[in-house]
Amino acid sequence: MTTPLDVIAPRVLYCHCAYAAVVPKATKEAVLRGLTDAGVAFDAVPDLCELSARRDPVLGDLTGDGPTKLVACYPRAVKWLFHAAGVELSQNIEVLNMRTDTPDAILADVLGTPRPLVEVTA
Amino acid sequence: MSALPMADAKAATVTRFRVAVYESTGAEPLDAGVRGDLVAALLAKGYAVTVVRPGATLARFTAGTLVVLGRFTEAKPLEAADGPVAIHFRDVATLTAAQAVEVVDGLRGGEALTKPGAWKPWFPVIDYDRCTNCMQCLSFCLFDVYAVSADKKIQVQNQTKCKTDCPACSRVCPEVAILFPKYRHGPINGDVIGADDVRREVMKVDISALLGGDIYQALRDRSAKSKSRFAKERDEDRALEERQKCLVALGKSLEIPPEVFASLPSIDEIRTKADQAAARATAALADR
């Protein structure tokens, strides 16, 4: 059941960026630990880049149903990684950037009060 | 969300395999520490994971193998293995995270999944909001990473042929349209393109025009001149030294790792590839 005014608790998709050191290890670990400690439902993938390169259909499965907060890296990179995999991100996907934002800020956004949907911005 | 045309048939060969950490109806919640260790261990082994909590639903899963891990309090549902989705339930109440991962590994068995970490996912991603389909990347790359789609658009077709840590094609792109998400710095890593970046691109001279229309023809001409000069001078050591200096300078300016130079095709292969790339680019541009 949803609440009025399109305020829907979004799904959370977390990218572990496993195969490169571009996302600070401490940030990744703190965000993942925050999600598991909070006891929320979420999806996690080892590495969006790898999934994109092999056009893994899991990318479409995990972003196809309603609003999603996607915890990964730069929104422009995420948008075109999905495009390269044959999946167009819908307008109700919000990308949070572990390369620039702090774990506290990301977790506050993800675990905070549901809010009106926002667009993916490049 | 809509599906886009795929560049090749890779998706058809990908095996869908996902692990659900189930803590909803019919199962007890895991301790936070156990949950954290389990999810981290599964990710480290390359598995996609879904944590299912009360009130939440599992993300769409229409085909492949789903392994459901949990502390089940009710009789486990029947396993299904003959439909499009094979479901396996495993109780992890008495298992450590490492033991639970072993259980998943066993269920994965001979399924053709990518070995995690076997390849650093380094490859270009095109920002089609910026790309003008000029085909300079197609002409520039010697490793067949780029191709032209049926509708004459540039596309990245062979990601695994890209040379790890080499962002050179993004540096010749006049529109800052080529990303490498795992690159260190912006805007190549996907960061927002700032005014300075745009200014730099405006100043960037079209490499093709700079070299007289065809970068490889220019290189061939230069090579021919060099051969002539070197023949006269009969100084092969000096020629080699000059070439090495040129390569080092080029490598520095484009941040090309030395390994890339070491893996360059032979001169004849480069000529062939250059001719083929030029023909593809010309054909695609002519049809626009």
Chai-1 contact restraints between the chains, C-beta under 6 A:
chainA,res_idxA,chainB,res_idxB,connection_type,confidence,min_distance_angstrom,max_distance_angstrom,comment,restraint_id
A,H16,B,L43,contact,1.0,0.0,6.0,A-B,restraint_1
A,Y19,B,G117,contact,1.0,0.0,6.0,A-B,restraint_2
A,Y19,B,K120,contact,1.0,0.0,6.0,A-B,restraint_3
A,Y19,B,P121,contact,1.0,0.0,6.0,A-B,restraint_4
A,A20,B,K182,contact,1.0,0.0,6.0,A-B,restraint_5
A,V22,B,K182,contact,1.0,0.0,6.0,A-B,restraint_6
A,R33,B,G36,contact,1.0,0.0,6.0,A-B,restraint_7
A,T36,B,R35,contact,1.0,0.0,6.0,A-B,restraint_8
A,T36,B,G36,contact,1.0,0.0,6.0,A-B,restraint_9
A,T36,B,V39,contact,1.0,0.0,6.0,A-B,restraint_10
A,D37,B,A32,contact,1.0,0.0,6.0,A-B,restraint_11
A,A41,B,V51,contact,1.0,0.0,6.0,A-B,restraint_12
A,A41,B,V52,contact,1.0,0.0,6.0,A-B,restraint_13
A,A41,B,R53,contact,1.0,0.0,6.0,A-B,restraint_14
A,A41,B,A56,contact,1.0,0.0,6.0,A-B,restraint_15
A,F42,B,V51,contact,1.0,0.0,6.0,A-B,restraint_16
A,D43,B,T50,contact,1.0,0.0,6.0,A-B,restraint_17
A,D43,B,A59,contact,1.0,0.0,6.0,A-B,restraint_18
A,A44,B,L43,contact,1.0,0.0,6.0,A-B,restraint_19
A,A44,B,V49,contact,1.0,0.0,6.0,A-B,restraint_20
A,V45,B,A48,contact,1.0,0.0,6.0,A-B,restraint_21
A,P46,B,L43,contact,1.0,0.0,6.0,A-B,restraint_22
A,P46,B,G46,contact,1.0,0.0,6.0,A-B,restraint_23
A,C49,B,P121,contact,1.0,0.0,6.0,A-B,restraint_24
A,C49,B,P181,contact,1.0,0.0,6.0,A-B,restraint_25
A,E50,B,P121,contact,1.0,0.0,6.0,A-B,restraint_26
A,A53,B,P121,contact,1.0,0.0,6.0,A-B,restraint_27
A,A53,B,F123,contact,1.0,0.0,6.0,A-B,restraint_28
A,A53,B,Q159,contact,1.0,0.0,6.0,A-B,restraint_29
A,R54,B,K10,contact,1.0,0.0,6.0,A-B,restraint_30
A,R54,B,V14,contact,1.0,0.0,6.0,A-B,restraint_31
A,R55,B,M6,contact,1.0,0.0,6.0,A-B,restraint_32
A,R55,B,K10,contact,1.0,0.0,6.0,A-B,restraint_33
A,R55,B,A11,contact,1.0,0.0,6.0,A-B,restraint_34
A,D56,B,V14,contact,1.0,0.0,6.0,A-B,restraint_35
A,P57,B,A11,contact,1.0,0.0,6.0,A-B,restraint_36
A,V58,B,A48,contact,1.0,0.0,6.0,A-B,restraint_37
A,D61,B,A59,contact,1.0,0.0,6.0,A-B,restraint_38
A,D61,B,R60,contact,1.0,0.0,6.0,A-B,restraint_39
A,L62,B,A59,contact,1.0,0.0,6.0,A-B,restraint_40
A,G64,B,M1,contact,1.0,0.0,6.0,A-B,restraint_41
A,G64,B,R60,contact,1.0,0.0,6.0,A-B,restraint_42
A,D65,B,R60,contact,1.0,0.0,6.0,A-B,restraint_43
A,Y74,B,G190,contact,1.0,0.0,6.0,A-B,restraint_44
A,Y74,B,D191,contact,1.0,0.0,6.0,A-B,restraint_45
A,R76,B,G190,contact,1.0,0.0,6.0,A-B,restraint_46
A,A77,B,L179,contact,1.0,0.0,6.0,A-B,restraint_47
A,A77,B,P181,contact,1.0,0.0,6.0,A-B,restraint_48
A,A77,B,G190,contact,1.0,0.0,6.0,A-B,restraint_49
A,W80,B,V125,contact,1.0,0.0,6.0,A-B,restraint_50
A,W80,B,D127,contact,1.0,0.0,6.0,A-B,restraint_51
A,L81,B,V125,contact,1.0,0.0,6.0,A-B,restraint_52
A,A84,B,V125,contact,1.0,0.0,6.0,A-B,restraint_53
A,G86,B,A3,contact,1.0,0.0,6.0,A-B,restraint_54
A,G86,B,L4,contact,1.0,0.0,6.0,A-B,restraint_55
A,G86,B,M6,contact,1.0,0.0,6.0,A-B,restraint_56
A,E88,B,M1,contact,1.0,0.0,6.0,A-B,restraint_57
A,E88,B,S2,contact,1.0,0.0,6.0,A-B,restraint_58
A,S90,B,M1,contact,1.0,0.0,6.0,A-B,restraint_59
